[in-house]
Amino acid sequence: MNKRVLFCATIDEHFTSFHIPYLKWFKEQGWEVHVAAAGNLKIPYVDKKYHICIERSPFNTNNIKAFNELTEIIDQNEYDIIHCHTPMGGVLTRLAAKKARKKGTKVIYTAHGFHFCKGAPFINWLIYYPIEKTLSYMTDCLLTINEEDFALAKSKFKAKQIVHIHGVGVDTERFAPILKFHKKVLRAQYHYENDAFLMFYAAEFNKNKNQELLIESLPLIKKHVPNIKLVFAGDGPLVEHCKQLSKRLEVEQFVDFLGQREDIDSLLKMSDIAVASSIREGLPVNIMEAMACGLPIIAVDNRGHRELISDNVNGWLVENNKMQIADKTVYMALNKPMRMQLGVQSRKIILAKYSLNKVLEEKKVIYKNVMDEMEDVQWAVH
């Protein structure tokens, strides 16, 4: 019988966005691949897809039903490995797999940035920290994607194995710099002037992503960079609020709200810099993609941004302050040689550690170690 692996997360888009190469790898090894998440997307390399009524909020009562659904799925299929992602996906799956672990199933959890971290609200520590600490006893391998989370997990949690990996990986062929001529052509296609200074941010519009900070910096920037254009990709609950804010500050002509996009690679390639205003990050894919495209970065200082950005190397970390955002943006706009130099370093950093091929190799080692451990246990039993 084929070995079986189950991947779990809150929404199925998580897998189509980040995990297709890993699903493919398991298929190539002859495994039967199952996925459980909310949503009805068709996911390649998946033998069986389960729609479960899981919700992001820990207080949503649908999660009780989702837990029961997961328990039934796990009990029926006798998985060899279960790999769970996202906070609620990680919580419910590990609880549902408690009985399966006693029978030999190995449970891996990737923490895509703990909700509790240095500077996080006390309520986050009060709610999420005790849950993760308790569930670490039900985890065979805990994967962390930044050094701060790794250090905390090593000192506080009891997972059998705790490993630091470099995120989910970036496709460095799709996300790559382009020549000046091609950039000019791309801008024409998107109806941007060739001399516009494009600062780009791809993120959901929510409180954490903090797009208001960037909009509030524009009145300060436009005095020195009249050709500035702040380009947002993404949707979310605060998008209308941000549109109204740009009107109140009389900068709406300097901001483009593009909505949810599938062409992030093209938007990055025609941009001059990438910006990020989020308050909390694990290891942000949007920044890694921008760096792969050879862009310098201006980002609010947090653990995920610190992992990727070094001052005067490939960009700058700033405080959650519109003056600092404005100062660094103006400096970048008026110093093209510096901008180009920082962008080259961005690309080098991604190629060295964060490319899809590099991270896939890291994951292969982890999966193979888990498989070897399974075989050792089976050999001991027989």
VEXDREN-2710 file (C-alpha; in Angstrom, 1 decimal):
% VEXDREN-2710
k/r/px/py/pz
1/MET/0.0/0.0/0.0
2/ASN/1.2/3.5/-0.8
3/LYS/2.3/5.7/2.0
4/ARG/0.0/8.6/2.7
5/VAL/0.6/12.2/3.7
6/LEU/-2.0/14.8/4.8
7/PHE/-1.4/18.5/4.5
8/CYS/-3.8/20.7/6.5
9/ALA/-4.3/24.5/6.7
10/THR/-7.1/27.0/7.2
11/ILE/-7.7/27.8/3.6
12/ASP/-6.8/25.8/0.4
13/GLU/-5.3/28.9/-1.2
14/HIS/-2.4/28.5/1.3
15/PHE/-1.4/25.4/-0.7
16/THR/-1.8/26.8/-4.2
17/SER/0.2/29.8/-3.2
18/PHE/3.1/28.2/-1.3
19/HIS/3.2/24.4/-1.3
20/ILE/2.7/23.0/-4.8
21/PRO/6.4/22.0/-5.1
22/TYR/6.2/20.0/-1.9
23/LEU/3.0/18.2/-2.9
24/LYS/4.7/17.4/-6.2
25/TRP/7.8/16.0/-4.4
26/PHE/5.7/13.6/-2.4
27/LYS/3.9/12.4/-5.5
28/GLU/7.2/11.8/-7.2
29/GLN/8.3/9.7/-4.2
30/GLY/5.2/7.5/-4.8
31/TRP/3.1/8.8/-1.9
32/GLU/-0.6/9.3/-1.8
33/VAL/-1.2/13.0/-1.1
34/HIS/-4.3/14.4/0.7
35/VAL/-5.2/17.9/1.6
36/ALA/-7.7/19.2/4.2
37/ALA/-8.7/22.9/4.3
38/ALA/-11.6/25.3/3.7
39/GLY/-12.3/26.0/0.1
40/ASN/-13.0/24.3/-3.2
41/LEU/-9.9/25.0/-5.2
42/LYS/-8.5/22.3/-7.4
43/ILE/-5.0/21.6/-6.3
44/PRO/-2.5/19.7/-8.5
45/TYR/-0.6/16.6/-7.3
46/VAL/-3.4/15.9/-4.8
47/ASP/-5.2/12.5/-4.7
48/LYS/-7.9/13.5/-2.3
49/LYS/-9.1/16.9/-1.2
50/TYR/-11.3/17.5/1.9
51/HIS/-13.2/20.6/2.4
52/ILE/-13.5/21.3/6.2
53/CYS/-15.3/24.2/7.8
54/ILE/-12.3/25.5/9.6
55/GLU/-12.1/29.3/10.5
56/ARG/-9.2/31.6/11.3
57/SER/-10.7/32.9/14.5
58/PRO/-10.1/30.6/17.5
59/PHE/-13.5/31.7/18.9
60/ASN/-15.6/30.6/15.9
61/THR/-17.7/27.6/16.8
62/ASN/-17.3/26.1/13.3
63/ASN/-13.9/25.0/14.5
64/ILE/-15.6/22.4/16.7
65/LYS/-17.1/20.8/13.6
66/ALA/-13.8/21.2/11.8
67/PHE/-12.0/19.3/14.6
68/ASN/-14.5/16.4/14.3
69/GLU/-14.1/16.4/10.5
70/LEU/-10.4/16.2/10.8
71/THR/-10.5/13.5/13.5
72/GLU/-12.7/11.4/11.2
73/ILE/-10.4/12.0/8.1
74/ILE/-7.3/11.1/10.1
75/ASP/-8.8/8.0/11.7
76/GLN/-10.1/6.7/8.3
77/ASN/-6.9/7.2/6.3
78/GLU/-4.1/6.1/8.7
79/TYR/-1.6/8.6/7.5
80/ASP/2.1/8.1/7.8
81/ILE/2.9/11.8/7.9
82/ILE/0.6/14.8/8.7
83/HIS/2.0/18.3/7.9
84/CYS/-0.1/21.2/9.2
85/HIS/0.2/24.9/8.6
86/THR/-1.4/28.2/9.8
87/PRO/-2.4/28.8/13.4
88/MET/-5.8/27.1/13.5
89/GLY/-4.8/24.4/11.0
90/GLY/-1.9/23.6/13.4
91/VAL/-4.1/23.6/16.5
92/LEU/-7.0/21.5/15.3
93/THR/-4.9/19.0/13.3
94/ARG/-2.5/18.2/16.2
95/LEU/-5.4/17.7/18.5
96/ALA/-7.2/15.5/16.0
97/ALA/-4.1/13.5/15.4
98/LYS/-3.5/12.6/19.0
99/LYS/-4.7/9.0/18.7
100/ALA/-3.0/8.6/15.3
101/ARG/0.4/9.5/16.8
102/LYS/0.1/6.7/19.2
103/LYS/-0.1/4.4/16.2
104/GLY/3.0/5.8/14.6
105/THR/1.8/8.8/12.5
106/LYS/4.4/11.6/12.5
107/VAL/3.1/15.1/12.9
108/ILE/5.0/18.1/11.5
109/TYR/3.9/21.7/12.1
110/THR/5.3/24.8/10.3
111/ALA/4.9/27.9/12.4
112/HIS/4.6/30.7/9.8
113/GLY/5.3/33.3/12.5
114/PHE/4.1/32.9/16.1
115/HIS/1.4/35.4/17.1
116/PHE/3.4/36.0/20.3
117/CYS/6.8/37.6/19.7
118/LYS/8.8/40.5/21.1
119/GLY/6.5/43.6/21.1
120/ALA/3.3/41.6/20.5
121/PRO/0.2/42.6/22.5
122/PHE/0.0/40.9/25.9
123/ILE/-3.3/39.3/24.8
124/ASN/-1.5/37.4/22.1
125/TRP/0.9/35.9/24.7
126/LEU/-2.0/35.2/27.0
127/ILE/-4.0/33.3/24.4
128/TYR/-1.6/31.8/21.9
129/TYR/1.6/31.0/23.9
130/PRO/0.0/28.5/26.3
131/ILE/-1.7/26.8/23.3
132/GLU/1.5/26.4/21.3
133/LYS/3.5/25.3/24.4
134/THR/0.9/22.6/25.2
135/LEU/0.6/21.4/21.5
136/SER/4.4/21.2/21.2
137/TYR/4.1/17.9/23.2
138/MET/2.0/16.6/20.3
139/THR/4.5/17.6/17.6
140/ASP/7.2/15.4/16.2
141/CYS/8.8/18.1/14.2
142/LEU/8.3/21.9/14.6
143/LEU/9.5/24.0/11.8
144/THR/10.2/27.7/12.4
145/ILE/10.9/30.3/9.6
146/ASN/12.8/33.0/11.5
147/GLU/15.6/33.1/14.1
148/GLU/13.5/34.7/16.8
149/ASP/10.8/32.0/16.7
150/PHE/13.5/29.3/16.5
151/ALA/15.2/30.6/19.7
152/LEU/11.9/30.9/21.6
153/ALA/10.8/27.4/20.5
154/LYS/14.1/25.8/21.4
155/SER/14.0/27.3/24.9
156/LYS/10.3/26.9/25.7
157/PHE/8.7/24.1/23.7
158/LYS/8.9/20.3/23.9
159/ALA/8.5/19.2/20.3
160/LYS/10.7/16.1/19.5
161/GLN/12.6/18.1/16.9
162/ILE/12.7/21.8/16.3
163/VAL/14.2/23.0/13.0
164/HIS/14.8/26.5/11.4
165/ILE/14.0/26.6/7.7
166/HIS/14.1/29.5/5.3
167/GLY/10.4/29.9/4.6
168/VAL/8.5/28.4/1.7
169/GLY/11.0/29.4/-1.0
170/VAL/10.8/31.8/-3.9
171/ASP/10.7/30.9/-7.6
172/THR/13.8/32.8/-8.7
173/GLU/13.1/32.3/-12.4
174/ARG/9.6/33.8/-12.3
175/PHE/10.7/36.5/-9.8
176/ALA/13.8/38.0/-11.4
177/PRO/15.2/41.4/-12.5
178/ILE/14.6/42.6/-16.1
179/LEU/16.5/44.8/-18.4
180/LYS/15.8/48.6/-18.5
181/PHE/14.2/48.3/-22.0
182/HIS/11.8/45.5/-20.9
183/LYS/10.9/47.5/-17.8
184/LYS/10.0/50.5/-20.0
185/VAL/7.8/48.2/-22.2
186/LEU/6.1/46.7/-19.1
187/ARG/5.3/50.1/-17.7
188/ALA/3.8/51.1/-21.0
189/GLN/1.6/48.0/-20.9
190/TYR/0.4/49.0/-17.4
191/HIS/0.0/52.7/-18.4
192/TYR/2.7/54.0/-16.1
193/GLU/5.0/56.8/-17.2
194/ASN/8.6/55.7/-17.6
195/ASP/9.9/58.4/-15.3
196/ALA/7.4/57.6/-12.5
197/PHE/8.9/56.4/-9.2
198/LEU/6.9/53.3/-8.3
199/MET/6.9/52.0/-4.7
200/PHE/5.1/48.7/-4.5
201/TYR/3.4/46.8/-1.6
202/ALA/1.4/43.5/-2.0
203/ALA/-0.6/42.6/1.1
204/GLU/-4.1/42.0/2.4
205/PHE/-5.6/45.3/3.7
206/ASN/-5.9/44.6/7.4
207/LYS/-4.8/46.2/10.6
208/ASN/-1.5/44.3/10.8
209/LYS/-0.4/45.2/7.3
210/ASN/-0.8/48.8/8.2
211/GLN/-1.1/50.4/4.8
212/GLU/-2.3/53.6/6.3
213/LEU/1.3/54.4/7.4
214/LEU/2.4/54.4/3.7
215/ILE/-0.5/56.6/2.6
216/GLU/0.2/59.0/5.5
217/SER/3.8/59.3/4.3
218/LEU/2.8/60.5/0.8
219/PRO/2.2/64.2/1.6
220/LEU/5.8/64.3/2.9
221/ILE/7.2/62.4/-0.1
222/LYS/5.4/64.2/-3.0
223/LYS/7.1/67.5/-2.1
224/HIS/10.5/66.1/-3.1
225/VAL/9.3/63.3/-5.5
226/PRO/6.4/64.7/-7.5
227/ASN/6.4/61.7/-9.8
228/ILE/5.9/59.3/-6.9
229/LYS/3.3/56.5/-7.3
230/LEU/2.4/54.1/-4.4
231/VAL/1.0/50.9/-5.9
232/PHE/-1.0/48.5/-3.7
233/ALA/-1.9/44.9/-4.7
234/GLY/-4.4/43.1/-2.5
235/ASP/-7.9/43.3/-1.0
236/GLY/-9.3/43.1/2.4
237/PRO/-11.5/44.7/5.1
238/LEU/-9.6/48.0/5.3
239/VAL/-9.3/48.7/1.6
240/GLU/-12.2/51.2/1.5
241/HIS/-10.8/52.9/4.6
242/CYS/-7.5/53.4/2.9
243/LYS/-9.1/54.8/-0.2
244/GLN/-10.9/57.3/1.9
245/LEU/-7.7/58.2/3.8
246/SER/-5.9/58.9/0.5
247/LYS/-8.7/61.3/-0.5
248/ARG/-8.7/63.1/2.9
249/LEU/-5.0/63.6/2.6
250/GLU/-5.4/64.7/-1.0
251/VAL/-3.0/62.1/-2.3
252/GLU/-5.4/59.9/-4.2
253/GLN/-3.7/60.7/-7.5
254/PHE/-0.5/59.3/-6.1
255/VAL/-2.0/55.9/-5.1
256/ASP/-3.2/53.0/-7.1
257/PHE/-5.3/50.3/-5.6
258/LEU/-5.1/47.4/-7.9
259/GLY/-7.0/44.8/-5.9
260/GLN/-6.2/41.1/-5.8
261/ARG/-3.7/40.3/-8.5
262/GLU/-2.2/37.2/-10.2
263/ASP/0.6/39.2/-11.9
264/ILE/2.7/40.2/-8.9
265/ASP/5.9/39.2/-10.7
266/SER/5.2/41.8/-13.5
267/LEU/4.2/44.5/-11.0
268/LEU/7.4/44.0/-9.1
269/LYS/9.6/43.9/-12.2
270/MET/8.4/47.4/-13.3
271/SER/8.7/48.9/-9.8
272/ASP/11.6/50.9/-8.3
273/ILE/11.4/49.8/-4.7
274/ALA/9.2/47.6/-2.5
275/VAL/7.8/48.8/0.8
276/ALA/6.3/47.0/3.8
277/SER/4.5/48.5/6.7
278/SER/3.3/45.4/8.6
279/ILE/3.6/45.4/12.3
280/ARG/4.1/41.6/12.6
281/GLU/5.6/39.1/10.2
282/GLY/7.0/35.6/10.2
283/LEU/9.0/35.6/7.0
284/PRO/7.2/37.6/4.4
285/VAL/6.9/36.1/1.0
286/ASN/6.0/39.5/-0.6
287/ILE/9.4/40.9/0.5
288/MET/11.3/37.8/-0.7
289/GLU/9.6/38.0/-4.1
290/ALA/10.5/41.7/-4.3
291/MET/14.1/41.0/-3.4
292/ALA/14.3/38.2/-6.0
293/CYS/13.3/40.8/-8.6
294/GLY/16.3/42.9/-7.5
295/LEU/14.4/45.6/-5.6
296/PRO/15.7/47.5/-2.5
297/ILE/13.3/47.4/0.5
298/ILE/12.1/49.9/3.0
299/ALA/10.2/48.1/5.8
300/VAL/9.0/48.6/9.3
301/ASP/11.2/46.8/11.8
302/ASN/9.9/43.5/12.9
303/ARG/11.3/39.9/13.3
304/GLY/10.4/38.8/9.8
305/HIS/11.7/41.9/8.1
306/ARG/14.9/41.8/10.2
307/GLU/15.6/38.3/8.9
308/LEU/15.7/39.6/5.3
309/ILE/16.7/43.2/5.4
310/SER/20.0/44.8/6.6
311/ASP/20.5/48.6/6.7
312/ASN/22.6/49.9/3.9
313/VAL/23.0/46.3/2.5
314/ASN/19.7/45.8/0.7
315/GLY/17.5/48.5/2.1
316/TRP/16.4/50.0/5.4
317/LEU/14.4/49.0/8.5
318/VAL/12.4/51.9/9.9
319/GLU/10.2/52.5/12.9
320/ASN/6.4/52.6/12.5
321/ASN/6.8/56.3/11.6
322/LYS/5.7/58.2/8.5
323/MET/8.6/60.6/8.7
324/GLN/11.1/57.7/8.5
325/ILE/9.3/56.1/5.7
326/ALA/9.2/59.4/3.8
327/ASP/12.9/60.2/4.4
328/LYS/14.1/56.8/3.2
329/THR/11.8/56.9/0.2
330/VAL/13.0/60.3/-0.9
331/TYR/16.6/59.3/-0.4
332/MET/16.0/56.2/-2.6
333/ALA/14.2/58.2/-5.3
334/LEU/17.0/60.7/-5.6
335/ASN/19.9/58.2/-5.5
336/LYS/19.6/55.7/-8.4
337/PRO/23.2/54.3/-8.0
338/MET/22.5/53.4/-4.4
339/ARG/19.1/52.0/-5.3
340/MET/20.7/49.7/-7.9
341/GLN/23.4/48.6/-5.5
342/LEU/20.9/47.7/-2.8
343/GLY/18.8/45.8/-5.3
344/VAL/21.7/43.7/-6.5
345/GLN/22.3/42.6/-2.9
346/SER/18.6/41.8/-2.4
347/ARG/18.8/39.3/-5.3
348/LYS/22.0/37.8/-3.9
349/ILE/20.5/37.2/-0.5
350/ILE/17.5/35.3/-2.0
351/LEU/19.7/33.2/-4.2
352/ALA/22.0/32.3/-1.3
353/LYS/19.3/31.1/1.2
354/TYR/15.7/31.5/0.1
355/SER/15.2/30.2/-3.4
356/LEU/12.7/27.5/-4.0
357/ASN/15.4/25.0/-4.8
358/LYS/17.3/25.7/-1.6
359/VAL/14.2/25.4/0.6
360/LEU/13.0/22.3/-1.2
361/GLU/16.4/20.7/-0.3
362/GLU/15.9/21.7/3.3
363/LYS/12.4/20.2/3.4
364/LYS/13.6/17.0/1.7
365/VAL/16.1/16.4/4.5
366/ILE/13.4/16.9/7.1
367/TYR/10.9/14.6/5.4
368/LYS/13.5/11.9/4.8
369/ASN/14.6/12.1/8.4
370/VAL/10.9/11.6/9.5
371/MET/10.6/8.7/7.0
372/ASP/13.8/7.1/8.4
373/GLU/12.5/7.4/11.9
374/MET/9.2/5.7/10.8
375/GLU/11.2/2.8/9.3
376/ASP/13.3/2.5/12.5
377/VAL/10.1/2.2/14.6
378/GLN/8.5/-0.3/12.3
379/TRP/11.8/-2.4/12.3
380/ALA/11.8/-2.4/16.1
381/VAL/8.2/-3.5/16.3
382/HIS/8.8/-6.4/13.9
END
